[in-house]
Amino acid sequence: MTPRLLLRPFTPSDVEIVHPIYADPDVMRYVATGAMADIAHTRRLLDDYTDHQLRHGYSFWAVIEQVSGALIGDAGLYRTPAGEVELGYTLGSAWWGRGYATEAAGAWLRVAFRDLGVDEVVALAEPANTGSLHVLEKLGMRRSGERLAFGRPHVVFRGQRTVASIPSRTR
């Protein structure tokens, strides 16, 4: 939980709620899968997130705006085939520009470093995705070159576990 958001694992009943977000071409423009063509794709994606959660103890979770109770997207961590722990987030366009991506992603970085003991988290963002570039820089992640992902160039960001990066509960 964050001051304005509730983060929780997806449930089967979330499919119909989150599908319009995942079907929106503007929202999904920079997401690997692109816009979800139909609800079956969204269902398979949420099933994958659930399986990943069971295997690794973390995954992409639903992001709920506390004041409205609305499911507004996802955020979380995912172990890539290369063994990296990747940070990601996708929010419906109605909630852009409110700092929610930074808030949710920051919460996941704290979980990664403090609770899960992960030493490094990576994040990828396409160079044209200025919103995500700003979020990752604001979180203190550092640019670490570029790589092709999903057939497109991405800026690679890395965040490392340090004593300074793990906020004290008393601060």
Salt bridges, closest charged atoms under 4 A:
ASP14 OD2 - ARG8 NH1 2.72
ASP38 OD1 - HIS41 ND1 3.11
GLU65 OE2 - ARG98 NH1 3.16
GLU84 OE1 - ARG147 NH1 3.00
GLU84 OE2 - ARG158 NH1 3.61
GLU103 OE1 - ARG4 NE 2.68
ASP115 OD1 - ARG114 NE 3.21
GLU120 OE1 - ARG158 NH1 3.05
GLU126 OE2 - ARG152 NE 2.61
GLU126 OE2 - HIS154 NE2 3.94
GLU137 OE2 - ARG143 NH2 2.89
